[in-house]
């Protein structure tokens, strides 16, 4: 499954996990992506969308 939002192009972010003793190790944050059937250019299509776009109404769901 794609980890990129079709609407806002949100994707995985990288950074550091920092312990109490200030040691750094690599980690990543993944967006909450859902596969939904939505209307794109007037026709239904299955796309990967983040929940932020779903919640804000940027995606029109197909019946």
N, C-alpha and C positions, 0 to 999 in steps of 0.2 A: 504494500500500500504506500502511496506517495505521502511524504511528510511535508508537503508544501501546499499551502492554501491556494485554491484556484482564483479566489477573489482578491486577496490582499498580499499574496506571495509571502506570507509568514512562513518561516522555516526554522530549522534547528539552530539554536544559539550555543556558542561555546564559552566556557569561562573556567574559573578555578573554584574548587571546593577548598575552603579554608578551615582548618581545624582550630581547636582552642589554643594549641601551641604555635599557631600561625604557619603551619606547613601547608603548602599548596599542592593540589593534584588536579588533573584535568577532569572536567565533567561537562555534560551538555543538558540543555533544556529542550524538550520537544513540545511543539504546539498540540493542542487537543484537536485532532483532525477527525472528521466523520465523513463517510461516503454517503452522499444524498442524491436523490433524483431531483434535479432542479431544471427550471426553464432557462435555457441559454440560447439567445438569438431566436426566440420563438418556438424552439423545439425542446422536448425533454431530453436530458442528458445526465449520466451519472458522473458526478464530480466530487473531488475531495475538498472539503471546506472546513475551516476552523470554526469552533463553536462561537467565537466572538462575532463572526460575520453572520452566522445563523441567528444568533440572539438579537442582533441589531437590525435585522430585516433587510440586509443587503442581498439575500438569496431568496428567490421566489420558488417555492417547492412545487414540483409537478404532481398531478393527481394520478 
